[in-house]
Structures are given as structure tokens and as C-alpha cells.
């Protein structure tokens, strides 16, 4: 028999990746952002649909499980030290992370190592050859609005996925990012209209 507490816990965690789900984690991130500077990261697994279509959903599940495990190991998860990170699965192939008390240089190094380790591990499984990770980063200051930083990290991820999948970028100046994304969108629309 599952107790109410156990059922609540099971509904708060993603069975596949073992990571907390969105409903609980977004609140924790918003609270942590009021107390710490840090980095909000919108992370996406590239080409999951392609993996599912070619090799089946079990391969896609392996890729998600691999990424969930890697995030838990490489990013300081809650309970592992003075500055606890929040890692959650938003759904599908999207993840949200908040790493407190980290500089731009530190988070860049963490992300480089994460991408390298993902590449090395997935190279051992030929069915995961198309998988890669893209991420949009937004450096935050204590007291920043979660919603605003979430939007900035999301737009930065969109920029990465449109321009260079399998990479990460820090949030650029909003004008530059908006102009670049808008220009890219307009070019895609113009190309579609021409054809």
C-alpha cells in the first residue's frame, strides 16, 4: 500500500531520470534566486525524436536516463554541499537547472565538462549517435525575477538550437539576442515564402 506521503514523493520525481519534476523545482529555484547569485540553465537534448524514430523509444529513454544521471553527478545537486543546485526535468527533452554562487567562468567550465562527458558516454552506444545537448544560460543576481531570467535562458536556448546545436551560450545582451533571433526567424519565413 502506498501512503499519501510516498505517493506525493513519487509524483514529484521523474521515474525515468530520477530527477525532480517541474512543479516542485520551479518554486525552489525562485526561492534560491532570492538568496543567491547564480546561473539559470535551460537545457535540451537535441534530436530525441530522431533517436525515437530510428531506434525506438527504448533508445530515447536510455539517452534521457543517461543525461539525468550525468546532470546529477556533474552539477552540485541539493544536499551535496553549502551551495545546493536545483536540477529538474521540465518534461520531454527539456531540463532546468539553477547553480548558485557560480561565476561565468566556473559555469562555462562546468558546461564544457558536461558536454564532453555526455559525448564520451554516448559514443559507447551507437543508437545514441544523434544525441547532443544544447543549453541557454542566464547569469542571475540575488533577487532577480525567476520569470524574467527563465524567459532569457529560454530565448538563449532557442538561439543555440537555431544556430549551433550541441553547444551552450550565456545570455547575450537582450538587444543583440532579440535582433539575432528575429533576423533568423525572418530569414526562415522568407525562405519558406520563396519556396
MARBA-3410 file (N, C-alpha, C, O; in Angstrom, 1 decimal):
195
0.8,-1.2,0.0,0.0,0.0,0.0,0.9,1.2,0.0,1.8,1.3,0.8 ~ 0.6,2.2,-0.9,1.4,3.4,-1.0,0.7,4.5,-0.1,-0.5,4.8,-0.2 ~ 1.5,5.0,0.8,1.0,6.1,1.7,0.9,7.4,0.9,1.5,7.5,-0.2 ~ 0.1,8.3,1.4,-0.1,9.6,0.8,1.3,10.3,0.6,1.6,10.9,-0.4 ~ 2.1,10.2,1.6,3.5,10.8,1.5,4.3,10.2,0.4,4.9,10.9,-0.4
4.3,8.9,0.4,5.1,8.2,-0.7,4.5,8.5,-2.1,5.3,8.7,-3.0 ~ 3.2,8.6,-2.2,2.6,9.0,-3.4,2.9,10.4,-3.8,3.2,10.7,-5.0 ~ 2.9,11.3,-2.9,3.4,12.7,-3.2,4.8,12.7,-3.7,5.1,13.4,-4.6 ~ 5.7,12.0,-3.0,7.1,11.9,-3.4,7.2,11.4,-4.8,8.0,11.9,-5.6 ~ 6.5,10.3,-5.1,6.6,9.7,-6.4,6.1,10.6,-7.5,6.6,10.6,-8.7
5.1,11.5,-7.2,4.6,12.4,-8.2,5.5,13.6,-8.4,5.4,14.3,-9.4 ~ 6.5,13.8,-7.5,7.4,14.9,-7.5,8.7,14.6,-8.3,9.4,15.5,-8.6 ~ 8.9,13.3,-8.6,10.1,12.8,-9.3,9.8,12.1,-10.6,8.8,11.4,-10.7 ~ 10.6,12.3,-11.5,10.5,11.7,-12.8,11.1,10.3,-12.7,12.2,10.1,-12.4 ~ 10.2,9.3,-13.0,10.7,7.9,-12.9,11.8,7.6,-13.8,12.7,6.8,-13.4
11.8,8.1,-15.0,12.9,7.8,-16.0,14.2,8.3,-15.6,15.2,7.6,-15.6 ~ 14.3,9.6,-15.2,15.6,10.2,-15.0,16.0,10.2,-13.5,17.2,10.4,-13.1 ~ 15.0,10.1,-12.6,15.2,10.2,-11.2,15.3,11.6,-10.7,15.6,11.8,-9.5 ~ 15.1,12.5,-11.6,15.2,14.0,-11.2,13.8,14.5,-10.7,12.8,14.0,-11.1 ~ 13.8,15.5,-9.9,12.6,16.2,-9.5,11.9,16.7,-10.8,12.5,17.0,-11.8
10.5,16.8,-10.7,9.7,17.3,-11.7,9.6,18.8,-11.6,9.8,19.4,-10.5 ~ 9.1,19.5,-12.6,8.9,20.9,-12.7,8.1,21.5,-11.6,8.5,22.5,-11.0 ~ 7.0,20.9,-11.2,6.0,21.6,-10.3,6.7,21.9,-9.0,6.4,23.0,-8.4 ~ 7.6,21.1,-8.5,8.2,21.4,-7.2,9.5,22.2,-7.4,9.7,23.1,-6.6 ~ 10.2,22.0,-8.4,11.5,22.6,-8.6,11.5,24.1,-8.9,12.3,24.8,-8.5
10.6,24.5,-9.8,10.5,25.9,-10.2,10.3,26.8,-8.9,10.9,27.9,-8.9 ~ 9.5,26.3,-8.0,9.3,27.1,-6.7,10.6,27.2,-5.9,11.0,28.2,-5.4 ~ 11.4,26.1,-5.9,12.6,26.0,-5.2,13.7,26.9,-5.8,14.4,27.7,-5.1 ~ 13.7,26.9,-7.2,14.6,27.8,-7.9,14.3,29.3,-7.6,15.2,30.1,-7.3 ~ 13.0,29.6,-7.7,12.6,31.0,-7.4,13.0,31.4,-6.0,13.5,32.6,-5.8
12.9,30.6,-5.1,13.3,30.9,-3.7,14.8,31.0,-3.6,15.3,32.0,-2.9 ~ 15.5,30.1,-4.2,17.0,30.2,-4.1,17.5,31.4,-4.8,18.5,32.0,-4.4 ~ 16.9,31.8,-5.9,17.3,33.0,-6.6,17.2,34.3,-5.8,17.8,35.3,-6.0 ~ 16.3,34.3,-4.8,16.1,35.4,-3.9,17.3,35.5,-2.9,17.5,36.6,-2.2 ~ 18.0,34.4,-2.7,19.1,34.4,-1.7,20.5,34.3,-2.2,21.4,34.6,-1.5
20.6,34.0,-3.5,21.9,33.7,-4.1,22.0,34.3,-5.5,21.1,34.4,-6.3 ~ 23.3,34.8,-5.9,23.6,35.0,-7.3,23.7,33.5,-7.9,23.8,32.6,-7.1 ~ 23.7,33.4,-9.2,23.9,32.1,-9.8,23.7,32.1,-11.3,23.9,33.1,-11.9 ~ 23.4,30.9,-11.8,23.1,30.7,-13.2,21.9,29.8,-13.4,21.9,28.7,-12.9 ~ 21.0,30.3,-14.1,19.8,29.6,-14.5,20.1,29.0,-15.9,20.5,29.7,-16.8
19.8,27.7,-16.0,20.2,27.0,-17.3,19.0,26.3,-17.8,18.3,25.5,-17.1 ~ 18.7,26.5,-19.1,17.6,25.8,-19.8,18.4,24.9,-20.7,19.1,25.3,-21.6 ~ 18.2,23.6,-20.5,18.9,22.6,-21.2,18.0,21.7,-22.0,16.9,21.3,-21.5 ~ 18.4,21.3,-23.2,17.6,20.5,-24.1,18.4,19.4,-24.7,19.5,19.6,-25.1 ~ 17.8,18.2,-24.8,18.5,17.1,-25.5,18.1,17.3,-27.0,16.9,17.2,-27.3
19.1,17.4,-27.9,18.8,17.5,-29.3,18.6,16.2,-29.9,19.2,15.2,-29.5 ~ 17.7,16.2,-30.9,17.4,15.0,-31.8,16.8,13.8,-31.1,17.0,12.7,-31.5 ~ 16.1,14.0,-30.0,15.5,12.9,-29.3,14.4,12.2,-30.2,14.3,11.0,-30.2 ~ 13.6,13.0,-30.9,12.6,12.5,-31.8,13.3,11.6,-32.9,12.8,10.5,-33.2 ~ 14.4,12.0,-33.4,15.1,11.3,-34.4,15.6,9.9,-33.9,15.5,8.9,-34.5
16.1,9.9,-32.6,16.5,8.7,-32.0,15.3,7.8,-31.8,15.4,6.6,-32.1 ~ 14.2,8.3,-31.3,13.0,7.5,-31.1,12.5,7.0,-32.4,12.1,5.8,-32.5 ~ 12.5,7.8,-33.5,12.0,7.3,-34.8,12.9,6.2,-35.4,12.4,5.3,-36.1 ~ 14.2,6.4,-35.3,15.1,5.4,-35.9,15.3,4.2,-35.1,15.3,3.0,-35.6 ~ 15.6,4.4,-33.8,16.0,3.2,-32.9,14.9,2.8,-31.9,15.1,1.8,-31.2
13.8,3.5,-31.8,12.8,3.2,-30.9,12.9,4.0,-29.6,13.9,4.6,-29.3 ~ 11.7,4.0,-28.9,11.6,4.8,-27.6,12.5,4.3,-26.5,12.9,5.0,-25.6 ~ 12.9,3.0,-26.5,13.9,2.5,-25.5,15.2,3.2,-25.6,15.9,3.5,-24.6 ~ 15.6,3.4,-26.9,16.9,4.2,-27.1,16.8,5.6,-26.6,17.7,6.1,-25.9 ~ 15.6,6.2,-26.9,15.4,7.6,-26.4,15.3,7.6,-24.9,15.9,8.6,-24.3
14.7,6.6,-24.3,14.7,6.6,-22.8,16.1,6.4,-22.2,16.4,7.0,-21.2 ~ 17.0,5.6,-22.9,18.3,5.5,-22.5,19.1,6.8,-22.5,19.8,7.1,-21.6 ~ 18.8,7.5,-23.6,19.5,8.8,-23.7,19.1,9.8,-22.6,19.9,10.5,-22.0 ~ 17.8,9.8,-22.3,17.3,10.7,-21.2,17.8,10.2,-19.8,18.2,11.1,-19.0 ~ 17.8,8.9,-19.6,18.3,8.4,-18.4,19.8,8.7,-18.2,20.2,9.1,-17.1
20.6,8.6,-19.3,22.0,9.0,-19.3,22.2,10.4,-18.9,23.0,10.8,-18.1 ~ 21.4,11.3,-19.5,21.5,12.7,-19.2,21.1,13.0,-17.8,21.8,13.8,-17.1 ~ 20.0,12.5,-17.3,19.6,12.7,-15.9,20.7,12.3,-14.9,20.9,13.0,-14.0 ~ 21.3,11.1,-15.2,22.3,10.6,-14.3,23.6,11.5,-14.4,24.1,11.8,-13.3 ~ 23.9,11.9,-15.6,25.1,12.8,-15.7,24.9,14.2,-15.0,25.8,14.7,-14.4
23.7,14.7,-15.2,23.4,16.0,-14.5,23.5,15.9,-13.0,24.0,16.7,-12.3 ~ 23.0,14.8,-12.5,23.0,14.5,-11.0,24.5,14.4,-10.5,24.8,14.8,-9.4 ~ 25.4,13.8,-11.4,26.8,13.7,-11.0,27.6,15.0,-11.2,28.4,15.3,-10.3 ~ 27.3,15.7,-12.3,28.2,16.8,-12.6,27.8,18.2,-12.0,28.6,19.0,-11.8 ~ 26.5,18.3,-11.8,26.0,19.6,-11.2,25.8,19.3,-9.7,25.3,18.3,-9.3
26.3,20.2,-8.9,26.1,20.0,-7.4,24.6,19.9,-7.0,24.0,20.9,-6.9 ~ 24.1,18.7,-6.9,22.7,18.6,-6.5,22.4,19.0,-5.1,23.3,19.0,-4.2 ~ 21.2,19.3,-4.8,20.7,19.7,-3.5,21.2,18.6,-2.5,21.0,17.4,-2.7 ~ 21.7,19.1,-1.4,22.1,18.2,-0.3,23.6,17.8,-0.4,24.1,17.1,0.4 ~ 24.3,18.3,-1.4,25.7,17.9,-1.6,26.7,18.9,-1.1,27.9,18.6,-1.2
26.3,20.0,-0.6,27.3,21.0,-0.1,26.6,22.3,0.3,25.4,22.4,0.4 ~ 27.4,23.3,0.6,26.9,24.6,1.0,26.0,25.3,0.0,25.0,25.9,0.3 ~ 26.4,25.2,-1.3,25.7,25.8,-2.3,25.0,24.7,-3.2,25.6,24.1,-4.1 ~ 23.7,24.4,-2.8,23.0,23.4,-3.5,22.4,23.8,-4.8,21.8,24.9,-4.9 ~ 22.5,23.0,-5.8,21.9,23.3,-7.1,20.6,22.6,-7.2,20.3,21.6,-6.5
19.7,23.1,-8.1,18.4,22.5,-8.3,18.5,22.0,-9.8,18.9,22.7,-10.7 ~ 18.1,20.8,-10.0,18.1,20.2,-11.3,16.7,19.5,-11.4,16.3,18.8,-10.5 ~ 16.0,19.8,-12.5,14.7,19.1,-12.7,14.5,18.8,-14.2,15.1,19.5,-15.1 ~ 13.6,17.9,-14.4,13.1,17.6,-15.8,11.8,18.4,-16.0,10.8,18.2,-15.2 ~ 11.8,19.3,-16.9,10.6,20.1,-17.2,9.6,19.2,-17.9,8.4,19.4,-17.8
10.0,18.2,-18.7,9.2,17.4,-19.5,9.8,17.1,-20.8,10.7,17.9,-21.2 ~ 9.4,16.0,-21.5,10.0,15.7,-22.8,11.5,15.7,-22.7,12.1,14.9,-21.9 ~ 12.2,16.5,-23.5,13.6,16.5,-23.6,14.2,17.8,-22.9,15.4,18.1,-23.2 ~ 13.5,18.5,-22.1,13.9,19.7,-21.5,14.1,19.6,-20.0,13.4,18.9,-19.3 ~ 15.2,20.3,-19.6,15.6,20.3,-18.2,15.9,21.7,-17.7,16.3,22.6,-18.6
15.7,22.0,-16.5,16.0,23.3,-15.9,17.0,23.1,-14.7,16.8,22.2,-13.9 ~ 18.0,23.9,-14.7,19.0,23.9,-13.6,19.2,25.3,-13.0,19.1,26.3,-13.7 ~ 19.5,25.3,-11.7,20.0,26.6,-11.1,21.2,26.2,-10.3,21.1,25.4,-9.4 ~ 22.3,26.8,-10.6,23.6,26.6,-9.9,23.9,27.9,-9.2,24.2,28.9,-9.8 ~ 23.8,27.9,-7.8,24.0,29.2,-7.1,25.5,29.4,-6.9,26.4,28.5,-7.0
25.8,30.7,-6.7,27.2,31.1,-6.3,28.3,30.6,-7.2,29.3,30.0,-6.8 ~ 28.0,30.9,-8.5,29.0,30.4,-9.5,29.3,31.6,-10.5,28.4,32.4,-10.8 ~ 30.5,31.7,-10.9,30.9,32.8,-11.8,30.7,32.3,-13.2,30.4,31.1,-13.5 ~ 30.8,33.3,-14.2,30.6,32.9,-15.6,31.7,31.9,-16.0,31.4,31.0,-16.8 ~ 32.9,32.1,-15.5,34.0,31.2,-15.9,33.8,29.8,-15.3,34.0,28.8,-16.0
33.3,29.8,-14.1,33.1,28.5,-13.4,31.9,27.7,-14.2,32.1,26.5,-14.4 ~ 30.9,28.4,-14.5,29.7,27.7,-15.1,30.1,27.3,-16.5,29.7,26.3,-17.0 ~ 30.9,28.1,-17.2,31.4,27.7,-18.5,32.2,26.4,-18.5,32.1,25.6,-19.3 ~ 33.1,26.3,-17.5,33.9,25.1,-17.3,33.0,23.9,-17.0,33.2,22.8,-17.5 ~ 32.0,24.1,-16.1,31.1,23.0,-15.8,30.4,22.5,-17.0,30.2,21.3,-17.2
29.9,23.5,-17.8,29.1,23.1,-19.0,30.0,22.4,-20.1,29.6,21.5,-20.7 ~ 31.2,22.9,-20.2,32.2,22.2,-21.2,32.4,20.8,-20.7,32.4,19.9,-21.6 ~ 32.6,20.6,-19.4,32.9,19.2,-19.0,31.6,18.4,-19.1,31.7,17.2,-19.5 ~ 30.5,18.9,-18.9,29.2,18.2,-19.0,29.0,17.7,-20.5,28.7,16.6,-20.7 ~ 29.2,18.6,-21.4,29.1,18.3,-22.8,30.1,17.3,-23.3,29.8,16.3,-24.0
31.4,17.4,-22.8,32.4,16.4,-23.2,32.1,15.0,-22.6,32.3,14.0,-23.3 ~ 31.6,15.0,-21.3,31.3,13.7,-20.7,30.1,13.0,-21.4,30.1,11.8,-21.6 ~ 29.1,13.9,-21.8,28.0,13.3,-22.5,28.4,12.7,-23.8,28.0,11.6,-24.2 ~ 29.3,13.4,-24.5,29.8,12.9,-25.8,30.5,11.6,-25.7,30.3,10.7,-26.4 ~ 31.4,11.6,-24.6,32.2,10.3,-24.4,31.3,9.2,-24.0,31.5,8.1,-24.6
30.3,9.4,-23.2,29.5,8.3,-22.7,28.5,7.8,-23.9,28.4,6.6,-24.1 ~ 28.0,8.7,-24.6,27.0,8.4,-25.6,27.7,7.7,-26.8,27.1,6.9,-27.6 ~ 29.0,8.0,-27.0,29.8,7.3,-28.1,29.9,5.8,-27.9,30.2,5.1,-28.9 ~ 29.6,5.3,-26.7,29.7,3.9,-26.4,28.4,3.2,-26.8,28.4,2.0,-26.8 ~ 27.4,4.0,-27.2,26.1,3.4,-27.6,25.7,3.9,-29.0,25.3,5.0,-29.1
25.9,3.1,-30.0,25.7,3.6,-31.4,24.3,4.1,-31.6,24.1,4.9,-32.5 ~ 23.3,3.6,-30.9,21.9,4.1,-31.1,21.7,5.6,-30.5,20.7,6.2,-30.8 ~ 22.7,6.1,-29.8,22.6,7.4,-29.3,23.5,8.4,-30.1,23.7,9.5,-29.6 ~ 23.9,8.0,-31.2,24.9,8.8,-32.0,24.4,10.2,-32.3,25.1,11.2,-32.5 ~ 23.0,10.4,-32.5,22.5,11.7,-32.9,22.2,12.6,-31.7,21.9,13.8,-31.9
22.3,12.1,-30.5,22.0,12.9,-29.3,23.1,13.9,-29.0,24.3,13.6,-29.2 ~ 22.7,15.1,-28.6,23.6,16.1,-28.2,22.8,17.0,-27.2,21.6,16.8,-27.0 ~ 23.5,17.9,-26.5,22.9,18.8,-25.5,23.1,20.2,-26.0,24.2,20.6,-26.4 ~ 22.0,21.0,-25.9,22.1,22.4,-26.1,21.6,23.1,-24.8,20.7,22.6,-24.1 ~ 22.2,24.3,-24.5,21.8,24.9,-23.3,21.9,26.4,-23.4,22.7,27.0,-24.1
20.9,27.1,-22.8,20.9,28.6,-22.7,21.1,28.9,-21.3,20.4,28.5,-20.4 ~ 22.0,29.8,-21.0,22.4,30.2,-19.7,22.1,31.6,-19.4,22.2,32.5,-20.3 ~ 21.6,31.9,-18.2,21.3,33.3,-17.8,21.9,33.5,-16.4,21.5,32.9,-15.4 ~ 23.0,34.3,-16.3,23.6,34.6,-15.0,22.6,35.5,-14.3,22.1,36.5,-14.8 ~ 22.4,35.2,-13.0,21.4,35.9,-12.2,22.1,36.5,-11.0,23.1,36.1,-10.5
21.4,37.6,-10.5,21.9,38.2,-9.3,20.8,38.1,-8.2,19.6,37.9,-8.6 ~ 21.2,38.0,-7.0,20.3,37.8,-5.9,19.1,38.8,-6.0,19.3,40.0,-6.2 ~ 17.9,38.2,-5.9,16.7,38.9,-6.0,16.1,39.1,-7.4,15.0,39.7,-7.5 ~ 16.8,38.6,-8.4,16.3,38.7,-9.8,14.9,37.9,-9.9,14.7,37.0,-9.1 ~ 14.1,38.4,-10.8,12.8,37.7,-11.1,13.0,36.4,-11.8,13.7,36.3,-12.8
12.5,35.3,-11.2,12.6,34.0,-11.8,12.0,34.0,-13.2,12.6,33.5,-14.2 ~ 10.8,34.6,-13.4,10.1,34.6,-14.7,11.0,35.3,-15.8,11.1,34.8,-16.9 ~ 11.6,36.4,-15.4,12.4,37.2,-16.4,13.6,36.4,-16.8,14.0,36.3,-18.0 ~ 14.3,35.8,-15.8,15.5,35.0,-16.1,15.2,33.7,-16.8,15.9,33.3,-17.7 ~ 14.0,33.1,-16.5,13.6,31.9,-17.2,13.4,32.2,-18.7,13.8,31.5,-19.6
12.7,33.4,-19.0,12.5,33.8,-20.3,13.8,34.0,-21.1,14.0,33.6,-22.2 ~ 14.8,34.7,-20.4,16.1,35.0,-21.0,16.8,33.7,-21.3,17.4,33.5,-22.4 ~ 16.8,32.7,-20.4,17.5,31.5,-20.6,16.8,30.7,-21.7,17.5,30.1,-22.5 ~ 15.5,30.7,-21.8,14.8,30.0,-22.8,15.1,30.6,-24.2,15.3,29.9,-25.2 ~ 15.1,32.0,-24.3,15.5,32.6,-25.6,16.9,32.3,-26.0,17.2,32.2,-27.2
17.8,32.2,-25.0,19.2,31.9,-25.4,19.3,30.5,-25.9,20.0,30.2,-26.8 ~ 18.5,29.5,-25.3,18.5,28.2,-25.8,17.9,28.1,-27.2,18.5,27.4,-28.0 ~ 16.9,28.9,-27.4,16.3,29.0,-28.8,17.4,29.4,-29.8,17.5,28.9,-30.9 ~ 18.2,30.4,-29.4,19.2,30.9,-30.3,20.3,29.8,-30.5,20.7,29.6,-31.7 ~ 20.7,29.0,-29.5,21.6,28.0,-29.7,21.1,26.9,-30.6,21.8,26.5,-31.5
19.8,26.5,-30.4,19.2,25.5,-31.3,19.1,25.9,-32.7,19.1,25.1,-33.6 ~ 18.9,27.2,-33.0,18.7,27.7,-34.3,20.1,27.9,-35.0,20.2,27.8,-36.2 ~ 21.1,28.1,-34.2,22.4,28.4,-34.8,23.5,27.4,-34.7,24.4,27.2,-35.5 ~ 23.5,26.6,-33.5,24.6,25.7,-33.3,24.2,24.7,-32.2,24.6,24.9,-31.1 ~ 23.5,23.7,-32.6,23.1,22.7,-31.6,24.3,22.0,-31.0,25.4,22.0,-31.6
24.1,21.5,-29.8,25.2,20.8,-29.1,26.2,21.7,-28.5,27.4,21.4,-28.4 ~ 25.7,22.9,-28.1,26.6,23.9,-27.5,25.8,24.6,-26.4,24.6,24.3,-26.1 ~ 26.4,25.6,-25.8,25.7,26.5,-24.8,26.2,27.9,-25.0,27.3,28.2,-25.5 ~ 25.3,28.8,-24.6,25.7,30.2,-24.6,25.1,30.9,-23.4,24.1,30.5,-22.8 ~ 25.9,31.9,-22.9,25.4,32.7,-21.8,24.4,33.7,-22.5,24.5,34.0,-23.7
23.5,34.2,-21.7,22.5,35.2,-22.3,23.4,36.4,-22.8,24.2,36.9,-22.0 ~ 23.1,36.7,-24.0,23.8,37.9,-24.6,23.0,39.1,-24.2,21.9,39.0,-23.6 ~ 23.5,40.3,-24.6,22.7,41.5,-24.4,21.4,41.3,-25.1,21.3,40.8,-26.2 ~ 20.3,41.6,-24.4,19.0,41.3,-24.9,18.7,41.9,-26.3,18.1,41.2,-27.1 ~ 19.2,43.1,-26.6,19.0,43.6,-27.9,19.7,42.8,-29.0,19.1,42.4,-30.0
20.9,42.4,-28.7,21.6,41.5,-29.7,20.9,40.2,-29.9,20.7,39.8,-31.0 ~ 20.6,39.6,-28.8,19.9,38.3,-28.9,18.6,38.4,-29.6,18.3,37.6,-30.5 ~ 17.7,39.4,-29.2,16.4,39.6,-29.9,16.6,39.8,-31.3,15.9,39.3,-32.2 ~ 17.5,40.7,-31.7,17.7,41.1,-33.1,18.2,39.8,-33.9,17.7,39.6,-35.0 ~ 19.1,39.1,-33.3,19.6,37.9,-34.0,18.5,36.9,-34.2,18.4,36.3,-35.3
17.8,36.6,-33.1,16.7,35.6,-33.2,15.6,36.0,-34.2,15.1,35.3,-35.0 ~ 15.3,37.3,-34.1,14.3,37.9,-35.1,14.8,37.8,-36.5,14.0,37.4,-37.4 ~ 16.0,38.1,-36.7,16.6,38.1,-38.1,16.6,36.6,-38.6,16.2,36.4,-39.7 ~ 16.9,35.7,-37.7,16.9,34.3,-38.1,15.5,33.8,-38.4,15.2,33.1,-39.4 ~ 14.5,34.2,-37.6,13.1,33.9,-37.9,12.6,34.5,-39.2,12.0,33.8,-40.0
13.0,35.7,-39.4,12.6,36.4,-40.7,13.2,35.7,-41.9,12.5,35.6,-42.9 ~ 14.4,35.3,-41.7,15.1,34.6,-42.9,14.4,33.3,-43.2,14.2,32.9,-44.3 ~ 14.0,32.5,-42.1,13.3,31.3,-42.3,11.9,31.5,-43.0,11.5,30.7,-43.8 ~ 11.2,32.5,-42.5,9.9,32.8,-43.1,10.1,33.2,-44.6,9.3,32.8,-45.4 ~ 11.1,34.1,-44.9,11.3,34.5,-46.2,11.6,33.3,-47.1,11.2,33.2,-48.3
12.5,32.4,-46.6,12.8,31.2,-47.4,11.6,30.3,-47.7,11.4,29.8,-48.8 ~ 10.7,30.2,-46.7,9.5,29.4,-46.9,8.6,30.0,-47.9,7.9,29.3,-48.7 ~ 8.5,31.4,-47.8,7.6,32.1,-48.8,8.1,31.9,-50.2,7.3,31.7,-51.1 ~ 9.4,32.0,-50.4,10.0,31.9,-51.7,9.8,30.5,-52.3,9.5,30.4,-53.5 ~ 9.8,29.4,-51.5,9.6,28.1,-52.0,8.2,27.8,-52.1,7.8,26.8,-52.5
END
